[in-house]
Every structure is written in structure tokens, then in C-alpha cells.
Amino acid sequence: SPIAPVIAAGEHDGGHGHDDGGHGEGGHEVAFGEPAAADDADRTIELTARDTMRFEPDRIDVKPGETIRFIVRNVGDVQHSFTLGTPDGQQAHENEMQGMAMEDMAGHMDEDPTGMVVQPGETGRLTWRFSESGPVEFACHITGHYPAGMKGRIRIE
């Protein structure tokens, strides 16, 4: 049923469909936390994805155990993605995405609660409960965006 991943990821417009894909983070149980329902969020953080290959803000502080509802607005003219992961996981994801055709990228994240693709002018939502471990980064893995610096850091303390 297509409803299950949407519930698992909270409010999740557009997304990413792969099963762990060699990320080394164990599917949906990753070291830095787990997906949560939007209603369980302790607070909401709004981010803007820009065609300058930047997220604003690019640094976020969270407390261990805190549940954050991310609202990601793509104000650009090209699609962007928003993916949570460890630095190693982000690099593995980047390597995986580089072999993918542009038209396959949006569907690539459909069942992945750690990320989503956000089309131009649209807004994506993802809710995540952070554990005590880190470091965690958020990044865009549309071709060329990550190497251009489209990433940010989440500090858990």
C-alpha cells in the first residue's frame, strides 16, 4: 500500500525509494534516530532550498531525543532533495545517485523516511526523532548539488 511509507515518514510530499542501498545505516533504523509522526514533533524547522546550491539555514542544533518536523521549501527552478544521514552515509548516497538518470531521482526516495525530493516551487515535510549519536548532515543529492556544497550540519547536544 502506498499509504504506509507516508505514515512512517510523517507528512512526506515527494520522496526517495530505495532500501538501504549500501548506505551502511541499516535501512530505516539508523544510528541517529528514527522517523516520527508530524503530530509528535517538539518543534518545526523551516529550511529553504535554493538554486545557489545552498540550504538556509545550513546549521541546526537539536537536543537528544528531540523530534523535529522539517519543512523544506524549494524556491528554485530545479528539483532539490533533502536527505538526513551520517557523513559516511551521505557520501554513499551521493555515489549511488550519480549513476541514476534525472527522471529516476524523484521516485528514488519514495519509501525512504530519511529523505525526499522537492520539486521547484513545492514544499516537502519530514519528521524525525533524533537520538544521542551524531554527527548528522542534511544534503541534496540531485546531480552536481552535493559537490557544489548543498549540505548542512545538525548538531545533537
Backbone bond lengths (Angstrom), bond angles and torsions (degrees), N, CA, C in turn:
res aa  C-N    CA-C-N  psi(-1)  N-CA   C-N-CA  omega(-1)  CA-C   N-CA-C  phi
1 S - - - 1.456 - - 1.529 109.70 -
2 P 1.318 118.41 133.24 1.458 120.11 -179.47 1.524 112.90 -70.77
3 I 1.327 118.04 -10.86 1.455 120.37 -178.01 1.527 111.56 -74.62
4 A 1.321 118.16 -35.55 1.465 121.31 -174.60 1.528 114.20 -53.63
5 P 1.362 119.69 -49.79 1.458 117.26 -178.43 1.518 113.02 -66.11
6 V 1.338 117.10 -29.33 1.458 119.97 179.01 1.523 109.36 -65.57
7 I 1.328 117.09 -43.86 1.462 120.91 178.41 1.526 109.84 -65.41
8 A 1.318 117.16 -43.74 1.465 120.94 -178.14 1.515 111.51 -61.48
9 A 1.310 117.08 -31.15 1.453 120.33 -176.07 1.520 112.61 -99.02
10 G 1.317 118.24 9.98 1.454 119.96 -174.62 1.519 107.53 73.78
11 E 1.327 117.50 -144.95 1.456 119.71 175.97 1.517 107.10 -81.26
12 H 1.287 117.23 121.16 1.465 119.72 -168.92 1.520 108.47 -138.68
13 D 1.329 117.16 91.32 1.468 121.01 177.09 1.516 108.11 -82.79
14 G 1.288 118.14 124.39 1.463 120.12 176.98 1.507 109.48 63.12
15 G 1.293 120.40 152.84 1.446 114.92 -174.78 1.493 114.62 -168.64
16 H 1.307 116.50 -150.99 1.465 124.43 -165.19 1.518 108.80 -141.74
17 G 1.308 123.37 120.92 1.464 120.68 -175.31 1.499 115.29 -117.03
18 H 1.276 117.19 93.69 1.458 120.09 172.64 1.501 107.35 -149.31
19 D 1.293 116.45 159.74 1.451 118.77 177.02 1.513 105.81 -99.23
20 D 1.075 135.29 124.10 1.453 137.54 -178.82 1.529 115.94 27.31
21 G 1.317 121.24 -33.62 1.460 123.55 172.08 1.510 115.60 44.21
22 G 1.315 117.79 34.83 1.452 119.42 177.56 1.516 113.71 78.18
23 H 1.321 117.79 15.86 1.463 119.50 -179.86 1.521 111.62 -70.18
24 G 1.328 117.85 -16.26 1.447 120.15 179.35 1.510 112.85 72.01
25 E 1.320 117.06 17.33 1.458 119.74 -178.24 1.521 111.39 -117.86
26 G 1.333 118.37 14.84 1.450 121.57 171.29 1.507 116.54 67.52
27 G 1.313 118.37 50.90 1.459 120.31 174.74 1.508 110.44 64.75
28 H 1.337 116.90 -129.02 1.452 120.27 -175.51 1.515 113.17 -91.17
29 E 1.324 118.09 -7.39 1.450 120.01 174.12 1.519 107.15 -98.24
30 V 1.307 116.11 94.82 1.452 120.12 -176.04 1.524 109.00 -106.37
31 A 1.295 116.05 160.53 1.464 121.64 -172.22 1.522 113.14 -60.85
32 F 1.323 117.77 -28.57 1.464 119.65 -171.82 1.522 113.80 -97.27
33 G 1.344 118.23 8.07 1.456 118.60 176.50 1.498 113.15 144.37
34 E 1.339 114.95 -156.43 1.458 120.76 -175.05 1.525 109.97 -154.42
35 P 1.356 116.18 157.93 1.467 119.05 177.16 1.526 110.32 -65.12
36 A 1.318 115.70 155.02 1.462 121.15 -179.30 1.523 109.20 -142.97
37 A 1.312 115.57 164.09 1.462 121.13 176.89 1.525 109.61 -77.92
38 A 1.328 116.48 144.76 1.469 121.28 -179.31 1.530 110.77 -56.66
39 D 1.337 117.22 -36.25 1.466 120.89 -179.02 1.524 112.90 -65.08
40 D 1.346 117.11 -19.04 1.464 121.34 -178.86 1.526 113.10 -90.81
41 A 1.324 117.64 0.19 1.463 120.86 -175.52 1.527 111.37 -65.87
42 D 1.340 115.33 136.53 1.462 121.49 173.94 1.522 110.36 -77.91
43 R 1.335 116.03 -31.45 1.460 120.62 176.60 1.526 109.59 -160.58
44 T 1.335 114.64 166.65 1.462 122.26 179.59 1.522 108.97 -113.27
45 I 1.321 116.10 135.42 1.462 121.47 174.73 1.521 107.36 -118.86
46 E 1.332 115.91 123.43 1.457 120.66 178.06 1.521 109.13 -97.29
47 L 1.338 114.61 131.94 1.460 121.23 177.06 1.517 108.86 -121.93
48 T 1.320 115.75 151.04 1.455 122.08 175.35 1.522 108.16 -114.41
49 A 1.327 116.22 130.25 1.464 122.46 174.72 1.529 107.23 -101.14
50 R 1.323 115.68 123.77 1.466 120.65 -175.58 1.526 111.64 -117.41
51 D 1.315 116.03 154.14 1.468 121.89 177.39 1.525 112.29 -70.97
52 T 1.337 118.02 -5.14 1.462 121.75 173.01 1.534 109.84 -78.78
53 M 1.344 116.24 7.18 1.470 124.21 -179.87 1.524 111.07 65.27
54 R 1.333 114.13 42.84 1.460 120.46 178.84 1.520 110.28 -136.96
55 F 1.329 114.31 146.45 1.463 122.28 166.65 1.522 106.77 -100.59
56 E 1.330 116.13 142.31 1.460 121.24 172.42 1.518 107.68 -125.32
57 P 1.339 119.17 123.16 1.468 126.62 -6.26 1.529 110.88 -73.53
58 D 1.332 115.88 167.19 1.465 119.33 178.15 1.527 111.91 -110.99
59 R 1.336 116.77 5.91 1.469 121.88 174.92 1.524 108.23 -137.91
60 I 1.322 115.52 132.86 1.459 121.22 -178.42 1.522 107.81 -135.76
61 D 1.322 116.58 137.37 1.461 121.64 174.83 1.523 108.79 -108.54
62 V 1.331 116.23 132.65 1.457 121.49 175.26 1.523 108.67 -131.22
63 K 1.327 115.15 158.87 1.458 120.24 176.69 1.529 109.08 -95.74
64 P 1.333 117.92 149.58 1.471 119.82 175.63 1.532 110.08 -55.70
65 G 1.329 116.02 133.29 1.460 121.11 -179.72 1.522 114.44 85.32
66 E 1.330 117.62 -5.87 1.464 121.18 -178.33 1.526 110.39 -75.92
67 T 1.330 115.66 141.25 1.459 122.12 177.10 1.525 108.26 -105.94
68 I 1.334 115.34 123.00 1.465 121.72 -175.65 1.521 109.66 -115.17
69 R 1.305 116.24 132.36 1.462 122.19 171.74 1.526 106.70 -98.77
70 F 1.330 115.22 113.19 1.463 121.01 178.47 1.521 108.86 -90.46
71 I 1.319 116.20 130.77 1.461 122.04 171.56 1.520 105.70 -116.63
72 V 1.337 116.03 114.91 1.461 121.58 -174.54 1.532 108.59 -111.92
73 R 1.336 115.54 114.99 1.466 121.53 -179.95 1.520 109.27 -100.64
74 N 1.318 116.32 122.76 1.466 120.93 175.38 1.522 107.16 -91.87
75 V 1.340 115.61 104.90 1.465 120.37 -178.88 1.521 111.22 -94.86
76 G 1.336 116.89 7.38 1.454 120.87 -176.94 1.515 113.51 -95.60
77 D 1.334 114.50 -170.24 1.459 122.63 -179.14 1.524 112.56 -105.38
78 V 1.338 117.60 -1.11 1.467 121.34 178.57 1.521 108.51 -125.81
79 Q 1.349 116.57 159.56 1.452 118.71 178.61 1.526 110.70 -70.91
80 H 1.329 114.52 149.58 1.457 122.00 175.82 1.521 107.05 -131.90
81 S 1.329 115.72 159.99 1.459 119.07 173.22 1.518 108.53 -120.93
82 F 1.315 115.07 163.02 1.465 122.65 176.72 1.513 105.56 -135.32
83 T 1.330 116.27 115.22 1.449 121.39 -176.94 1.516 109.39 -131.52
84 L 1.336 116.32 132.80 1.459 121.86 173.70 1.518 108.82 -91.56
85 G 1.324 117.77 141.56 1.454 120.27 177.27 1.517 112.32 -177.91
86 T 1.322 115.44 166.18 1.458 119.78 172.12 1.525 107.50 -71.43
87 P 1.329 118.84 163.26 1.463 119.15 176.11 1.539 112.35 -55.10
88 D 1.330 117.92 -42.70 1.470 120.30 178.00 1.522 111.17 -65.04
89 G 1.321 116.36 -40.34 1.465 120.81 179.05 1.520 111.63 -64.66
90 Q 1.329 116.37 -37.93 1.469 120.19 178.64 1.528 110.15 -64.66
91 Q 1.336 117.08 -41.39 1.460 119.63 -179.92 1.524 110.60 -66.12
92 A 1.344 116.61 -40.08 1.472 120.12 177.69 1.522 110.39 -63.68
93 H 1.330 116.48 -41.07 1.468 120.81 178.72 1.524 110.25 -64.37
94 E 1.316 116.55 -41.51 1.467 120.83 178.28 1.526 110.54 -59.93
95 N 1.323 116.45 -44.59 1.466 120.13 179.02 1.521 110.90 -61.29
96 E 1.332 116.79 -40.33 1.461 121.66 -179.91 1.538 111.26 -65.80
97 M 1.312 116.56 -42.23 1.469 120.74 -176.23 1.522 112.39 -69.51
98 Q 1.321 118.11 -28.33 1.457 120.01 -174.79 1.519 112.92 -66.12
99 G 1.333 117.30 -23.17 1.453 119.01 178.21 1.511 113.48 -89.63
100 M 1.321 117.47 7.75 1.459 121.54 -171.72 1.523 111.79 -104.63
101 A 1.319 116.36 140.39 1.465 120.84 176.19 1.529 109.41 -69.41
102 M 1.335 116.85 146.19 1.464 121.68 -177.69 1.525 112.17 -53.44
103 E 1.335 117.30 -39.92 1.466 119.11 -177.40 1.525 112.58 -70.63
104 D 1.344 117.31 -16.01 1.467 120.27 178.60 1.524 112.65 -89.55
105 M 1.331 117.58 -12.64 1.461 120.02 -173.01 1.522 113.67 -66.56
106 A 1.324 118.07 -42.46 1.461 119.85 -176.66 1.522 110.81 -61.15
107 G 1.325 117.85 -43.94 1.457 120.61 -179.90 1.510 113.55 -74.02
108 H 1.323 116.13 -16.81 1.462 122.10 -177.24 1.525 112.31 -59.38
109 M 1.330 118.06 -28.70 1.463 120.97 -174.53 1.525 113.54 -107.09
110 D 1.329 118.24 11.54 1.463 120.25 -172.64 1.523 114.56 -56.13
111 E 1.315 118.43 -35.11 1.457 119.50 -176.66 1.524 111.98 -115.19
112 D 1.319 117.20 22.07 1.455 121.51 -179.02 1.520 109.95 -103.62
113 P 1.334 118.51 110.69 1.464 119.59 -178.17 1.527 113.51 -71.93
114 T 1.353 118.22 -8.85 1.463 119.51 179.68 1.519 112.42 -89.02
115 G 1.333 118.24 -2.38 1.449 117.34 -177.81 1.506 114.42 -165.45
116 M 1.334 114.07 174.46 1.461 121.18 -178.64 1.516 109.17 -159.54
117 V 1.315 115.44 158.90 1.458 122.19 170.45 1.523 106.34 -103.08
118 V 1.335 116.35 135.04 1.462 121.82 179.86 1.522 107.75 -118.24
119 Q 1.311 115.95 118.12 1.461 121.96 -178.40 1.533 110.56 -72.59
120 P 1.343 117.92 159.52 1.471 121.21 179.64 1.529 111.57 -53.70
121 G 1.326 115.77 132.59 1.457 121.50 177.73 1.521 114.17 77.86
122 E 1.324 118.35 0.36 1.465 120.91 -178.07 1.527 111.14 -105.58
123 T 1.328 114.13 171.21 1.458 121.69 -179.26 1.518 108.56 -126.47
124 G 1.318 116.33 133.07 1.459 121.54 176.62 1.516 110.02 -111.96
125 R 1.338 115.74 153.82 1.460 121.01 -178.54 1.523 109.38 -132.13
126 L 1.311 115.88 138.13 1.453 122.00 -179.95 1.525 107.15 -148.88
127 T 1.325 116.94 133.31 1.458 121.10 -179.79 1.521 109.17 -117.11
128 W 1.333 116.25 132.61 1.462 121.08 -173.70 1.519 110.53 -139.53
129 R 1.342 116.08 136.15 1.462 122.16 173.34 1.522 107.71 -98.99
130 F 1.327 116.41 119.16 1.463 121.76 -176.76 1.519 110.98 -88.63
131 S 1.321 116.10 138.08 1.459 121.43 175.81 1.526 108.93 -91.40
132 E 1.312 116.49 -166.41 1.457 120.21 -176.65 1.518 113.39 -84.27
133 S 1.321 117.48 -12.38 1.464 118.06 -174.59 1.526 111.76 -90.16
134 G 1.306 115.94 163.03 1.446 122.25 179.73 1.504 107.11 -162.39
135 P 1.294 122.13 -171.88 1.462 126.07 -2.00 1.525 111.60 -79.61
136 V 1.323 115.24 159.25 1.461 121.65 178.62 1.522 108.15 -127.55
137 E 1.320 115.12 140.84 1.459 121.20 175.49 1.522 108.99 -124.20
138 F 1.319 115.92 157.51 1.458 121.04 166.57 1.518 106.26 -117.76
139 A 1.330 115.71 144.76 1.457 119.19 -173.00 1.516 110.91 -152.63
140 C 1.336 114.79 159.49 1.456 123.03 172.07 1.521 107.84 -105.64
141 H 1.336 115.89 130.24 1.458 119.86 -178.14 1.523 113.48 -115.05
142 I 1.337 117.57 22.06 1.458 119.69 169.46 1.534 105.42 -67.51
143 T 1.313 117.46 142.35 1.466 122.11 -172.60 1.525 112.57 -47.16
144 G 1.332 114.79 123.98 1.453 122.06 176.69 1.516 115.10 88.29
145 H 1.333 118.93 -15.84 1.461 120.61 -173.33 1.531 112.17 -76.16
146 Y 1.339 117.58 -44.47 1.471 121.05 -179.28 1.533 111.37 -62.81
147 P 1.354 118.89 -48.93 1.468 117.91 178.39 1.527 112.81 -63.74
148 A 1.342 117.33 -22.32 1.464 120.52 178.06 1.525 111.66 -80.87
149 G 1.343 116.82 -2.19 1.461 120.21 175.34 1.512 115.20 103.70
150 M 1.331 118.57 14.69 1.462 120.16 -178.15 1.525 109.62 -83.23
151 K 1.342 113.79 80.68 1.456 121.25 -179.64 1.515 109.02 -158.40
152 G 1.313 115.10 167.22 1.458 120.80 178.56 1.516 109.71 -153.15
153 R 1.325 116.12 171.95 1.459 121.16 -175.40 1.528 110.78 -119.07
154 I 1.324 114.66 140.66 1.458 121.40 173.61 1.519 107.01 -112.60
155 R 1.319 116.29 121.39 1.466 121.47 178.49 1.525 108.19 -99.57
156 I 1.331 115.83 123.15 1.466 121.28 179.68 1.517 107.61 -103.86
157 E 1.348 116.02 109.48 1.463 119.44 176.80 1.507 111.60 -161.73
